[in-house]
Amino acid sequence: MSEDQTYTAFAYQLQIASGPIEQVLRVLKQGFDEGETATILVFEDRTGRQVDFDLRGSLDEVLARGLPAPART
């Protein structure tokens, strides 16, 4: 994943988050922890591809799973 990739999340027809994946995951995790039950769809903006994220665990765990791995040199 490129650092400049952005994502947009929708609950029904309402856009609930848009931006870099870390920003979007923070919004999704907060809703998940508050018991939000709406079906959430997340799309990679550049390709339109739908993506899924595991929101279980702590925010740090969610971010570790969702963020790209650091580049190795």
CHARMM internal coordinates of N, CA and C (Angstrom, degrees):
IC EDIT
DIST 1 N 1 CA 1.4474
DIST 1 CA 1 C 1.5160
ANGL 1 N 1 CA 1 C 109.80
DIST 1 C 2 N 1.2811
ANGL 1 CA 1 C 2 N 115.59
DIHE 1 N 1 CA 1 C 2 N 136.40
DIST 2 N 2 CA 1.4518
ANGL 1 C 2 N 2 CA 121.68
DIHE 1 CA 1 C 2 N 2 CA 178.48
DIST 2 CA 2 C 1.5253
ANGL 2 N 2 CA 2 C 109.55
DIHE 1 C 2 N 2 CA 2 C -82.15
DIST 2 C 3 N 1.3367
ANGL 2 CA 2 C 3 N 114.72
DIHE 2 N 2 CA 2 C 3 N 148.74
DIST 3 N 3 CA 1.4652
ANGL 2 C 3 N 3 CA 118.92
DIHE 2 CA 2 C 3 N 3 CA -179.50
DIST 3 CA 3 C 1.5157
ANGL 3 N 3 CA 3 C 112.52
DIHE 2 C 3 N 3 CA 3 C -66.04
DIST 3 C 4 N 1.3411
ANGL 3 CA 3 C 4 N 118.19
DIHE 3 N 3 CA 3 C 4 N -22.23
DIST 4 N 4 CA 1.4647
ANGL 3 C 4 N 4 CA 120.31
DIHE 3 CA 3 C 4 N 4 CA -177.64
DIST 4 CA 4 C 1.5244
ANGL 4 N 4 CA 4 C 112.70
DIHE 3 C 4 N 4 CA 4 C -92.61
DIST 4 C 5 N 1.3130
ANGL 4 CA 4 C 5 N 117.75
DIHE 4 N 4 CA 4 C 5 N 5.00
DIST 5 N 5 CA 1.4611
ANGL 4 C 5 N 5 CA 120.32
DIHE 4 CA 4 C 5 N 5 CA 177.31
DIST 5 CA 5 C 1.5201
ANGL 5 N 5 CA 5 C 109.70
DIHE 4 C 5 N 5 CA 5 C -68.65
DIST 5 C 6 N 1.3207
ANGL 5 CA 5 C 6 N 114.41
DIHE 5 N 5 CA 5 C 6 N 141.77
DIST 6 N 6 CA 1.4571
ANGL 5 C 6 N 6 CA 119.69
DIHE 5 CA 5 C 6 N 6 CA 176.05
DIST 6 CA 6 C 1.5204
ANGL 6 N 6 CA 6 C 108.94
DIHE 5 C 6 N 6 CA 6 C -123.77
DIST 6 C 7 N 1.3156
ANGL 6 CA 6 C 7 N 114.69
DIHE 6 N 6 CA 6 C 7 N 159.06
DIST 7 N 7 CA 1.4530
ANGL 6 C 7 N 7 CA 122.85
DIHE 6 CA 6 C 7 N 7 CA -176.20
DIST 7 CA 7 C 1.5120
ANGL 7 N 7 CA 7 C 108.63
DIHE 6 C 7 N 7 CA 7 C -133.68
DIST 7 C 8 N 1.3246
ANGL 7 CA 7 C 8 N 115.98
DIHE 7 N 7 CA 7 C 8 N 154.39
DIST 8 N 8 CA 1.4582
ANGL 7 C 8 N 8 CA 121.45
DIHE 7 CA 7 C 8 N 8 CA 176.63
DIST 8 CA 8 C 1.5174
ANGL 8 N 8 CA 8 C 107.99
DIHE 7 C 8 N 8 CA 8 C -132.80
DIST 8 C 9 N 1.3431
ANGL 8 CA 8 C 9 N 115.56
DIHE 8 N 8 CA 8 C 9 N 133.85
DIST 9 N 9 CA 1.4632
ANGL 8 C 9 N 9 CA 121.89
DIHE 8 CA 8 C 9 N 9 CA -178.80
DIST 9 CA 9 C 1.5178
ANGL 9 N 9 CA 9 C 109.37
DIHE 8 C 9 N 9 CA 9 C -115.57
DIST 9 C 10 N 1.3297
ANGL 9 CA 9 C 10 N 114.42
DIHE 9 N 9 CA 9 C 10 N 139.40
DIST 10 N 10 CA 1.4635
ANGL 9 C 10 N 10 CA 121.64
DIHE 9 CA 9 C 10 N 10 CA 179.69
DIST 10 CA 10 C 1.5215
ANGL 10 N 10 CA 10 C 110.42
DIHE 9 C 10 N 10 CA 10 C -125.86
DIST 10 C 11 N 1.3298
ANGL 10 CA 10 C 11 N 115.97
DIHE 10 N 10 CA 10 C 11 N 141.70
DIST 11 N 11 CA 1.4621
ANGL 10 C 11 N 11 CA 123.81
DIHE 10 CA 10 C 11 N 11 CA 167.50
DIST 11 CA 11 C 1.5172
ANGL 11 N 11 CA 11 C 104.87
DIHE 10 C 11 N 11 CA 11 C -113.96
DIST 11 C 12 N 1.3308
ANGL 11 CA 11 C 12 N 115.13
DIHE 11 N 11 CA 11 C 12 N 109.40
DIST 12 N 12 CA 1.4613
ANGL 11 C 12 N 12 CA 120.78
DIHE 11 CA 11 C 12 N 12 CA -170.52
DIST 12 CA 12 C 1.5296
ANGL 12 N 12 CA 12 C 107.80
DIHE 11 C 12 N 12 CA 12 C 58.99
DIST 12 C 13 N 1.3298
ANGL 12 CA 12 C 13 N 120.82
DIHE 12 N 12 CA 12 C 13 N -125.75
DIST 13 N 13 CA 1.4679
ANGL 12 C 13 N 13 CA 121.59
DIHE 12 CA 12 C 13 N 13 CA 179.23
DIST 13 CA 13 C 1.5340
ANGL 13 N 13 CA 13 C 112.52
DIHE 12 C 13 N 13 CA 13 C -95.33
DIST 13 C 14 N 1.3143
ANGL 13 CA 13 C 14 N 117.53
DIHE 13 N 13 CA 13 C 14 N 2.37
DIST 14 N 14 CA 1.4559
ANGL 13 C 14 N 14 CA 122.08
DIHE 13 CA 13 C 14 N 14 CA -175.57
DIST 14 CA 14 C 1.5268
ANGL 14 N 14 CA 14 C 110.97
DIHE 13 C 14 N 14 CA 14 C -93.52
DIST 14 C 15 N 1.3270
ANGL 14 CA 14 C 15 N 116.46
DIHE 14 N 14 CA 14 C 15 N 123.54
DIST 15 N 15 CA 1.4612
ANGL 14 C 15 N 15 CA 120.27
DIHE 14 CA 14 C 15 N 15 CA 174.82
DIST 15 CA 15 C 1.5238
ANGL 15 N 15 CA 15 C 107.89
DIHE 14 C 15 N 15 CA 15 C -73.17
DIST 15 C 16 N 1.3351
ANGL 15 CA 15 C 16 N 117.19
DIHE 15 N 15 CA 15 C 16 N 124.03
DIST 16 N 16 CA 1.4651
ANGL 15 C 16 N 16 CA 120.40
DIHE 15 CA 15 C 16 N 16 CA -177.16
DIST 16 CA 16 C 1.5213
ANGL 16 N 16 CA 16 C 113.62
DIHE 15 C 16 N 16 CA 16 C -109.14
DIST 16 C 17 N 1.3299
ANGL 16 CA 16 C 17 N 116.98
DIHE 16 N 16 CA 16 C 17 N -17.62
DIST 17 N 17 CA 1.4663
ANGL 16 C 17 N 17 CA 120.20
DIHE 16 CA 16 C 17 N 17 CA 178.86
DIST 17 CA 17 C 1.5184
ANGL 17 N 17 CA 17 C 108.92
DIHE 16 C 17 N 17 CA 17 C -161.79
DIST 17 C 18 N 1.3319
ANGL 17 CA 17 C 18 N 115.09
DIHE 17 N 17 CA 17 C 18 N 149.28
DIST 18 N 18 CA 1.4569
ANGL 17 C 18 N 18 CA 120.30
DIHE 17 CA 17 C 18 N 18 CA 175.87
DIST 18 CA 18 C 1.5188
ANGL 18 N 18 CA 18 C 108.00
DIHE 17 C 18 N 18 CA 18 C -157.39
DIST 18 C 19 N 1.3300
ANGL 18 CA 18 C 19 N 115.51
DIHE 18 N 18 CA 18 C 19 N 138.08
DIST 19 N 19 CA 1.4592
ANGL 18 C 19 N 19 CA 119.93
DIHE 18 CA 18 C 19 N 19 CA 177.99
DIST 19 CA 19 C 1.5074
ANGL 19 N 19 CA 19 C 111.27
DIHE 18 C 19 N 19 CA 19 C 144.27
DIST 19 C 20 N 1.3373
ANGL 19 CA 19 C 20 N 116.29
DIHE 19 N 19 CA 19 C 20 N -159.87
DIST 20 N 20 CA 1.4605
ANGL 19 C 20 N 20 CA 120.61
DIHE 19 CA 19 C 20 N 20 CA 177.18
DIST 20 CA 20 C 1.5289
ANGL 20 N 20 CA 20 C 110.38
DIHE 19 C 20 N 20 CA 20 C -60.34
DIST 20 C 21 N 1.3128
ANGL 20 CA 20 C 21 N 116.94
DIHE 20 N 20 CA 20 C 21 N 153.40
DIST 21 N 21 CA 1.4613
ANGL 20 C 21 N 21 CA 121.03
DIHE 20 CA 20 C 21 N 21 CA -173.78
DIST 21 CA 21 C 1.5263
ANGL 21 N 21 CA 21 C 112.88
DIHE 20 C 21 N 21 CA 21 C -57.42
DIST 21 C 22 N 1.3229
ANGL 21 CA 21 C 22 N 118.38
DIHE 21 N 21 CA 21 C 22 N -37.89
DIST 22 N 22 CA 1.4640
ANGL 21 C 22 N 22 CA 119.86
DIHE 21 CA 21 C 22 N 22 CA 179.69
DIST 22 CA 22 C 1.5219
ANGL 22 N 22 CA 22 C 111.01
DIHE 21 C 22 N 22 CA 22 C -60.32
DIST 22 C 23 N 1.3087
ANGL 22 CA 22 C 23 N 116.91
DIHE 22 N 22 CA 22 C 23 N -43.39
DIST 23 N 23 CA 1.4672
ANGL 22 C 23 N 23 CA 121.89
DIHE 22 CA 22 C 23 N 23 CA 179.53
DIST 23 CA 23 C 1.5305
ANGL 23 N 23 CA 23 C 110.54
DIHE 22 C 23 N 23 CA 23 C -63.77
DIST 23 C 24 N 1.3121
ANGL 23 CA 23 C 24 N 116.93
DIHE 23 N 23 CA 23 C 24 N -45.47
DIST 24 N 24 CA 1.4695
ANGL 23 C 24 N 24 CA 121.51
DIHE 23 CA 23 C 24 N 24 CA -179.05
DIST 24 CA 24 C 1.5346
ANGL 24 N 24 CA 24 C 110.06
DIHE 23 C 24 N 24 CA 24 C -65.24
DIST 24 C 25 N 1.3299
ANGL 24 CA 24 C 25 N 117.35
DIHE 24 N 24 CA 24 C 25 N -43.51
DIST 25 N 25 CA 1.4662
ANGL 24 C 25 N 25 CA 119.86
DIHE 24 CA 24 C 25 N 25 CA 179.92
DIST 25 CA 25 C 1.5247
ANGL 25 N 25 CA 25 C 112.08
DIHE 24 C 25 N 25 CA 25 C -62.75
DIST 25 C 26 N 1.3085
ANGL 25 CA 25 C 26 N 117.66
DIHE 25 N 25 CA 25 C 26 N -35.96
DIST 26 N 26 CA 1.4745
ANGL 25 C 26 N 26 CA 120.16
DIHE 25 CA 25 C 26 N 26 CA 178.03
DIST 26 CA 26 C 1.5326
ANGL 26 N 26 CA 26 C 110.76
DIHE 25 C 26 N 26 CA 26 C -62.08
DIST 26 C 27 N 1.3205
ANGL 26 CA 26 C 27 N 117.13
DIHE 26 N 26 CA 26 C 27 N -42.95
DIST 27 N 27 CA 1.4648
ANGL 26 C 27 N 27 CA 121.15
DIHE 26 CA 26 C 27 N 27 CA 178.65
DIST 27 CA 27 C 1.5268
ANGL 27 N 27 CA 27 C 110.37
DIHE 26 C 27 N 27 CA 27 C -65.68
DIST 27 C 28 N 1.3326
ANGL 27 CA 27 C 28 N 116.98
DIHE 27 N 27 CA 27 C 28 N -45.51
DIST 28 N 28 CA 1.4662
ANGL 27 C 28 N 28 CA 120.61
DIHE 27 CA 27 C 28 N 28 CA -179.48
DIST 28 CA 28 C 1.5229
ANGL 28 N 28 CA 28 C 111.44
DIHE 27 C 28 N 28 CA 28 C -63.31
DIST 28 C 29 N 1.3213
ANGL 28 CA 28 C 29 N 116.70
DIHE 28 N 28 CA 28 C 29 N -41.98
DIST 29 N 29 CA 1.4664
ANGL 28 C 29 N 29 CA 120.90
DIHE 28 CA 28 C 29 N 29 CA -179.39
DIST 29 CA 29 C 1.5212
ANGL 29 N 29 CA 29 C 110.68
DIHE 28 C 29 N 29 CA 29 C -63.95
DIST 29 C 30 N 1.3143
ANGL 29 CA 29 C 30 N 117.12
DIHE 29 N 29 CA 29 C 30 N -41.03
DIST 30 N 30 CA 1.4638
ANGL 29 C 30 N 30 CA 120.08
DIHE 29 CA 29 C 30 N 30 CA 179.19
DIST 30 CA 30 C 1.5267
ANGL 30 N 30 CA 30 C 110.49
DIHE 29 C 30 N 30 CA 30 C -60.72
DIST 30 C 31 N 1.3299
ANGL 30 CA 30 C 31 N 116.88
DIHE 30 N 30 CA 30 C 31 N -46.75
DIST 31 N 31 CA 1.4609
ANGL 30 C 31 N 31 CA 120.50
DIHE 30 CA 30 C 31 N 31 CA 178.04
DIST 31 CA 31 C 1.5197
ANGL 31 N 31 CA 31 C 111.92
DIHE 30 C 31 N 31 CA 31 C -62.20
DIST 31 C 32 N 1.3161
ANGL 31 CA 31 C 32 N 116.99
DIHE 31 N 31 CA 31 C 32 N -41.49
DIST 32 N 32 CA 1.4650
ANGL 31 C 32 N 32 CA 122.27
DIHE 31 CA 31 C 32 N 32 CA 178.46
DIST 32 CA 32 C 1.5254
ANGL 32 N 32 CA 32 C 109.86
DIHE 31 C 32 N 32 CA 32 C -59.82
DIST 32 C 33 N 1.3260
ANGL 32 CA 32 C 33 N 116.83
DIHE 32 N 32 CA 32 C 33 N -47.23
DIST 33 N 33 CA 1.4669
ANGL 32 C 33 N 33 CA 121.31
DIHE 32 CA 32 C 33 N 33 CA -178.88
DIST 33 CA 33 C 1.5285
ANGL 33 N 33 CA 33 C 112.40
DIHE 32 C 33 N 33 CA 33 C -66.73
DIST 33 C 34 N 1.3245
ANGL 33 CA 33 C 34 N 117.11
DIHE 33 N 33 CA 33 C 34 N -26.97
DIST 34 N 34 CA 1.4687
ANGL 33 C 34 N 34 CA 121.47
DIHE 33 CA 33 C 34 N 34 CA 178.91
DIST 34 CA 34 C 1.5239
ANGL 34 N 34 CA 34 C 111.92
DIHE 33 C 34 N 34 CA 34 C -85.61
DIST 34 C 35 N 1.3356
ANGL 34 CA 34 C 35 N 116.81
DIHE 34 N 34 CA 34 C 35 N 0.33
DIST 35 N 35 CA 1.4575
ANGL 34 C 35 N 35 CA 120.49
DIHE 34 CA 34 C 35 N 35 CA 176.18
DIST 35 CA 35 C 1.5159
ANGL 35 N 35 CA 35 C 114.50
DIHE 34 C 35 N 35 CA 35 C 87.37
DIST 35 C 36 N 1.3165
ANGL 35 CA 35 C 36 N 117.79
DIHE 35 N 35 CA 35 C 36 N 18.29
DIST 36 N 36 CA 1.4620
ANGL 35 C 36 N 36 CA 121.12
DIHE 35 CA 35 C 36 N 36 CA 178.10
DIST 36 CA 36 C 1.5260
ANGL 36 N 36 CA 36 C 109.71
DIHE 35 C 36 N 36 CA 36 C -57.01
DIST 36 C 37 N 1.3264
ANGL 36 CA 36 C 37 N 116.47
DIHE 36 N 36 CA 36 C 37 N 132.52
DIST 37 N 37 CA 1.4649
ANGL 36 C 37 N 37 CA 120.58
DIHE 36 CA 36 C 37 N 37 CA -176.72
DIST 37 CA 37 C 1.5242
ANGL 37 N 37 CA 37 C 113.60
DIHE 36 C 37 N 37 CA 37 C -112.53
DIST 37 C 38 N 1.3258
ANGL 37 CA 37 C 38 N 117.49
DIHE 37 N 37 CA 37 C 38 N -0.07
DIST 38 N 38 CA 1.4688
ANGL 37 C 38 N 38 CA 119.98
DIHE 37 CA 37 C 38 N 38 CA 179.19
DIST 38 CA 38 C 1.5212
ANGL 38 N 38 CA 38 C 110.26
DIHE 37 C 38 N 38 CA 38 C -65.13
DIST 38 C 39 N 1.3094
ANGL 38 CA 38 C 39 N 115.91
DIHE 38 N 38 CA 38 C 39 N 148.06
DIST 39 N 39 CA 1.4510
ANGL 38 C 39 N 39 CA 120.58
DIHE 38 CA 38 C 39 N 39 CA 173.35
DIST 39 CA 39 C 1.5220
ANGL 39 N 39 CA 39 C 108.16
DIHE 38 C 39 N 39 CA 39 C -72.97
DIST 39 C 40 N 1.3222
ANGL 39 CA 39 C 40 N 116.39
DIHE 39 N 39 CA 39 C 40 N 124.90
DIST 40 N 40 CA 1.4484
ANGL 39 C 40 N 40 CA 122.17
DIHE 39 CA 39 C 40 N 40 CA -177.65
DIST 40 CA 40 C 1.5278
ANGL 40 N 40 CA 40 C 108.80
DIHE 39 C 40 N 40 CA 40 C -109.03
DIST 40 C 41 N 1.3164
ANGL 40 CA 40 C 41 N 116.30
DIHE 40 N 40 CA 40 C 41 N 130.96
DIST 41 N 41 CA 1.4552
ANGL 40 C 41 N 41 CA 121.89
DIHE 40 CA 40 C 41 N 41 CA 174.66
DIST 41 CA 41 C 1.5193
ANGL 41 N 41 CA 41 C 108.17
DIHE 40 C 41 N 41 CA 41 C -116.13
DIST 41 C 42 N 1.3366
ANGL 41 CA 41 C 42 N 116.19
DIHE 41 N 41 CA 41 C 42 N 132.35
DIST 42 N 42 CA 1.4627
ANGL 41 C 42 N 42 CA 121.79
DIHE 41 CA 41 C 42 N 42 CA -179.87
DIST 42 CA 42 C 1.5243
ANGL 42 N 42 CA 42 C 107.96
DIHE 41 C 42 N 42 CA 42 C -119.46
DIST 42 C 43 N 1.3342
ANGL 42 CA 42 C 43 N 115.39
DIHE 42 N 42 CA 42 C 43 N 133.54
DIST 43 N 43 CA 1.4574
ANGL 42 C 43 N 43 CA 121.06
DIHE 42 CA 42 C 43 N 43 CA -178.93
DIST 43 CA 43 C 1.5178
ANGL 43 N 43 CA 43 C 110.48
DIHE 42 C 43 N 43 CA 43 C -124.43
DIST 43 C 44 N 1.3243
ANGL 43 CA 43 C 44 N 115.29
DIHE 43 N 43 CA 43 C 44 N 140.50
DIST 44 N 44 CA 1.4535
ANGL 43 C 44 N 44 CA 120.94
DIHE 43 CA 43 C 44 N 44 CA 170.63
DIST 44 CA 44 C 1.5258
ANGL 44 N 44 CA 44 C 105.41
DIHE 43 C 44 N 44 CA 44 C -76.60
DIST 44 C 45 N 1.3271
ANGL 44 CA 44 C 45 N 117.63
DIHE 44 N 44 CA 44 C 45 N 122.62
DIST 45 N 45 CA 1.4640
ANGL 44 C 45 N 45 CA 121.07
DIHE 44 CA 44 C 45 N 45 CA -172.19
DIST 45 CA 45 C 1.5238
ANGL 45 N 45 CA 45 C 113.23
DIHE 44 C 45 N 45 CA 45 C -63.29
DIST 45 C 46 N 1.3104
ANGL 45 CA 45 C 46 N 118.26
DIHE 45 N 45 CA 45 C 46 N -40.52
DIST 46 N 46 CA 1.4649
ANGL 45 C 46 N 46 CA 121.31
DIHE 45 CA 45 C 46 N 46 CA -174.85
DIST 46 CA 46 C 1.5218
ANGL 46 N 46 CA 46 C 112.10
DIHE 45 C 46 N 46 CA 46 C -65.63
DIST 46 C 47 N 1.3361
ANGL 46 CA 46 C 47 N 117.28
DIHE 46 N 46 CA 46 C 47 N -40.93
DIST 47 N 47 CA 1.4665
ANGL 46 C 47 N 47 CA 120.83
DIHE 46 CA 46 C 47 N 47 CA -174.89
DIST 47 CA 47 C 1.5186
ANGL 47 N 47 CA 47 C 113.89
DIHE 46 C 47 N 47 CA 47 C -104.13
DIST 47 C 48 N 1.3328
ANGL 47 CA 47 C 48 N 117.04
DIHE 47 N 47 CA 47 C 48 N -20.53
DIST 48 N 48 CA 1.4608
ANGL 47 C 48 N 48 CA 120.71
DIHE 47 CA 47 C 48 N 48 CA -174.56
DIST 48 CA 48 C 1.5166
ANGL 48 N 48 CA 48 C 112.58
DIHE 47 C 48 N 48 CA 48 C 80.35
DIST 48 C 49 N 1.3341
ANGL 48 CA 48 C 49 N 116.67
DIHE 48 N 48 CA 48 C 49 N 3.13
DIST 49 N 49 CA 1.4642
ANGL 48 C 49 N 49 CA 121.84
DIHE 48 CA 48 C 49 N 49 CA -178.63
DIST 49 CA 49 C 1.5299
ANGL 49 N 49 CA 49 C 110.33
DIHE 48 C 49 N 49 CA 49 C -69.86
DIST 49 C 50 N 1.3360
ANGL 49 CA 49 C 50 N 116.21
DIHE 49 N 49 CA 49 C 50 N 133.61
DIST 50 N 50 CA 1.4610
ANGL 49 C 50 N 50 CA 120.72
DIHE 49 CA 49 C 50 N 50 CA 175.74
DIST 50 CA 50 C 1.5166
ANGL 50 N 50 CA 50 C 108.73
DIHE 49 C 50 N 50 CA 50 C -77.82
DIST 50 C 51 N 1.3247
ANGL 50 CA 50 C 51 N 116.42
DIHE 50 N 50 CA 50 C 51 N 136.91
DIST 51 N 51 CA 1.4597
ANGL 50 C 51 N 51 CA 121.30
DIHE 50 CA 50 C 51 N 51 CA 179.85
DIST 51 CA 51 C 1.5315
ANGL 51 N 51 CA 51 C 109.05
DIHE 50 C 51 N 51 CA 51 C -127.81
DIST 51 C 52 N 1.3149
ANGL 51 CA 51 C 52 N 115.24
DIHE 51 N 51 CA 51 C 52 N 152.84
DIST 52 N 52 CA 1.4666
ANGL 51 C 52 N 52 CA 121.84
DIHE 51 CA 51 C 52 N 52 CA 179.54
DIST 52 CA 52 C 1.5195
ANGL 52 N 52 CA 52 C 109.24
DIHE 51 C 52 N 52 CA 52 C -120.02
DIST 52 C 53 N 1.3227
ANGL 52 CA 52 C 53 N 115.68
DIHE 52 N 52 CA 52 C 53 N 148.14
DIST 53 N 53 CA 1.4569
ANGL 52 C 53 N 53 CA 121.84
DIHE 52 CA 52 C 53 N 53 CA 178.78
DIST 53 CA 53 C 1.5143
ANGL 53 N 53 CA 53 C 109.27
DIHE 52 C 53 N 53 CA 53 C -133.47
DIST 53 C 54 N 1.3182
ANGL 53 CA 53 C 54 N 115.70
DIHE 53 N 53 CA 53 C 54 N 142.82
DIST 54 N 54 CA 1.4555
ANGL 53 C 54 N 54 CA 123.00
DIHE 53 CA 53 C 54 N 54 CA 176.30
DIST 54 CA 54 C 1.5224
ANGL 54 N 54 CA 54 C 107.51
DIHE 53 C 54 N 54 CA 54 C -86.28
DIST 54 C 55 N 1.3291
ANGL 54 CA 54 C 55 N 117.59
DIHE 54 N 54 CA 54 C 55 N 113.06
DIST 55 N 55 CA 1.4618
ANGL 54 C 55 N 55 CA 121.97
DIHE 54 CA 54 C 55 N 55 CA -175.96
DIST 55 CA 55 C 1.5266
ANGL 55 N 55 CA 55 C 113.25
DIHE 54 C 55 N 55 CA 55 C -96.52
DIST 55 C 56 N 1.3255
ANGL 55 CA 55 C 56 N 116.96
DIHE 55 N 55 CA 55 C 56 N 8.34
DIST 56 N 56 CA 1.4654
ANGL 55 C 56 N 56 CA 119.85
DIHE 55 CA 55 C 56 N 56 CA 179.03
DIST 56 CA 56 C 1.5253
ANGL 56 N 56 CA 56 C 110.68
DIHE 55 C 56 N 56 CA 56 C -75.81
DIST 56 C 57 N 1.3246
ANGL 56 CA 56 C 57 N 116.10
DIHE 56 N 56 CA 56 C 57 N 151.78
DIST 57 N 57 CA 1.4614
ANGL 56 C 57 N 57 CA 121.29
DIHE 56 CA 56 C 57 N 57 CA 178.83
DIST 57 CA 57 C 1.5128
ANGL 57 N 57 CA 57 C 111.82
DIHE 56 C 57 N 57 CA 57 C 92.36
DIST 57 C 58 N 1.3245
ANGL 57 CA 57 C 58 N 114.36
DIHE 57 N 57 CA 57 C 58 N -167.43
DIST 58 N 58 CA 1.4647
ANGL 57 C 58 N 58 CA 119.99
DIHE 57 CA 57 C 58 N 58 CA -178.97
DIST 58 CA 58 C 1.5304
ANGL 58 N 58 CA 58 C 110.05
DIHE 57 C 58 N 58 CA 58 C -76.71
DIST 58 C 59 N 1.3256
ANGL 58 CA 58 C 59 N 116.29
DIHE 58 N 58 CA 58 C 59 N 166.19
DIST 59 N 59 CA 1.4548
ANGL 58 C 59 N 59 CA 120.69
DIHE 58 CA 58 C 59 N 59 CA 176.55
DIST 59 CA 59 C 1.5280
ANGL 59 N 59 CA 59 C 110.00
DIHE 58 C 59 N 59 CA 59 C -58.78
DIST 59 C 60 N 1.3282
ANGL 59 CA 59 C 60 N 117.07
DIHE 59 N 59 CA 59 C 60 N -41.81
DIST 60 N 60 CA 1.4647
ANGL 59 C 60 N 60 CA 120.17
DIHE 59 CA 59 C 60 N 60 CA 179.10
DIST 60 CA 60 C 1.5249
ANGL 60 N 60 CA 60 C 111.40
DIHE 59 C 60 N 60 CA 60 C -59.98
DIST 60 C 61 N 1.3295
ANGL 60 CA 60 C 61 N 117.63
DIHE 60 N 60 CA 60 C 61 N -39.11
DIST 61 N 61 CA 1.4695
ANGL 60 C 61 N 61 CA 121.02
DIHE 60 CA 60 C 61 N 61 CA 178.60
DIST 61 CA 61 C 1.5245
ANGL 61 N 61 CA 61 C 110.81
DIHE 60 C 61 N 61 CA 61 C -67.65
DIST 61 C 62 N 1.3285
ANGL 61 CA 61 C 62 N 116.53
DIHE 61 N 61 CA 61 C 62 N -41.66
DIST 62 N 62 CA 1.4681
ANGL 61 C 62 N 62 CA 120.90
DIHE 61 CA 61 C 62 N 62 CA 178.51
DIST 62 CA 62 C 1.5250
ANGL 62 N 62 CA 62 C 109.99
DIHE 61 C 62 N 62 CA 62 C -61.79
DIST 62 C 63 N 1.3301
ANGL 62 CA 62 C 63 N 116.72
DIHE 62 N 62 CA 62 C 63 N -45.55
DIST 63 N 63 CA 1.4598
ANGL 62 C 63 N 63 CA 120.61
DIHE 62 CA 62 C 63 N 63 CA 179.64
DIST 63 CA 63 C 1.5239
ANGL 63 N 63 CA 63 C 111.31
DIHE 62 C 63 N 63 CA 63 C -65.01
DIST 63 C 64 N 1.3199
ANGL 63 CA 63 C 64 N 117.40
DIHE 63 N 63 CA 63 C 64 N -39.51
DIST 64 N 64 CA 1.4660
ANGL 63 C 64 N 64 CA 120.57
DIHE 63 CA 63 C 64 N 64 CA 179.52
DIST 64 CA 64 C 1.5275
ANGL 64 N 64 CA 64 C 110.97
DIHE 63 C 64 N 64 CA 64 C -61.85
DIST 64 C 65 N 1.3259
ANGL 64 CA 64 C 65 N 116.75
DIHE 64 N 64 CA 64 C 65 N -37.49
DIST 65 N 65 CA 1.4689
ANGL 64 C 65 N 65 CA 120.02
DIHE 64 CA 64 C 65 N 65 CA 179.11
DIST 65 CA 65 C 1.5223
ANGL 65 N 65 CA 65 C 111.89
DIHE 64 C 65 N 65 CA 65 C -76.47
DIST 65 C 66 N 1.3188
ANGL 65 CA 65 C 66 N 117.46
DIHE 65 N 65 CA 65 C 66 N -33.24
DIST 66 N 66 CA 1.4593
ANGL 65 C 66 N 66 CA 121.03
DIHE 65 CA 65 C 66 N 66 CA -172.35
DIST 66 CA 66 C 1.5056
ANGL 66 N 66 CA 66 C 116.08
DIHE 65 C 66 N 66 CA 66 C -91.69
DIST 66 C 67 N 1.3288
ANGL 66 CA 66 C 67 N 117.03
DIHE 66 N 66 CA 66 C 67 N -25.23
DIST 67 N 67 CA 1.4638
ANGL 66 C 67 N 67 CA 119.99
DIHE 66 CA 66 C 67 N 67 CA -178.07
DIST 67 CA 67 C 1.5166
ANGL 67 N 67 CA 67 C 110.16
DIHE 66 C 67 N 67 CA 67 C -83.67
DIST 67 C 68 N 1.3307
ANGL 67 CA 67 C 68 N 116.33
DIHE 67 N 67 CA 67 C 68 N 150.35
DIST 68 N 68 CA 1.4684
ANGL 67 C 68 N 68 CA 118.71
DIHE 67 CA 67 C 68 N 68 CA 177.83
DIST 68 CA 68 C 1.5218
ANGL 68 N 68 CA 68 C 110.56
DIHE 67 C 68 N 68 CA 68 C -64.76
DIST 68 C 69 N 1.3153
ANGL 68 CA 68 C 69 N 115.68
DIHE 68 N 68 CA 68 C 69 N 148.61
DIST 69 N 69 CA 1.4698
ANGL 68 C 69 N 69 CA 120.67
DIHE 68 CA 68 C 69 N 69 CA 176.44
DIST 69 CA 69 C 1.5212
ANGL 69 N 69 CA 69 C 109.08
DIHE 68 C 69 N 69 CA 69 C -67.51
DIST 69 C 70 N 1.3478
ANGL 69 CA 69 C 70 N 116.69
DIHE 69 N 69 CA 69 C 70 N 144.96
DIST 70 N 70 CA 1.4649
ANGL 69 C 70 N 70 CA 118.71
DIHE 69 CA 69 C 70 N 70 CA 178.18
DIST 70 CA 70 C 1.5267
ANGL 70 N 70 CA 70 C 111.02
DIHE 69 C 70 N 70 CA 70 C -61.72
DIST 70 C 71 N 1.3203
ANGL 70 CA 70 C 71 N 115.44
DIHE 70 N 70 CA 70 C 71 N 145.92
DIST 71 N 71 CA 1.4616
ANGL 70 C 71 N 71 CA 119.96
DIHE 70 CA 70 C 71 N 71 CA 178.52
DIST 71 CA 71 C 1.5190
ANGL 71 N 71 CA 71 C 109.90
DIHE 70 C 71 N 71 CA 71 C -68.16
DIST 71 C 72 N 1.3240
ANGL 71 CA 71 C 72 N 115.31
DIHE 71 N 71 CA 71 C 72 N 138.26
DIST 72 N 72 CA 1.4673
ANGL 71 C 72 N 72 CA 119.75
DIHE 71 CA 71 C 72 N 72 CA 177.98
DIST 72 CA 72 C 1.5227
ANGL 72 N 72 CA 72 C 109.29
DIHE 71 C 72 N 72 CA 72 C -97.78
DIST 72 C 73 N 1.3113
ANGL 72 CA 72 C 73 N 114.95
DIHE 72 N 72 CA 72 C 73 N 140.37
DIST 73 N 73 CA 1.4694
ANGL 72 C 73 N 73 CA 118.31
DIHE 72 CA 72 C 73 N 73 CA 179.20
DIST 73 CA 73 C 1.4933
ANGL 73 N 73 CA 73 C 111.43
DIHE 72 C 73 N 73 CA 73 C -112.24
END
COOR INIT
IC SEED 1 N 1 CA 1 C
IC BUILD
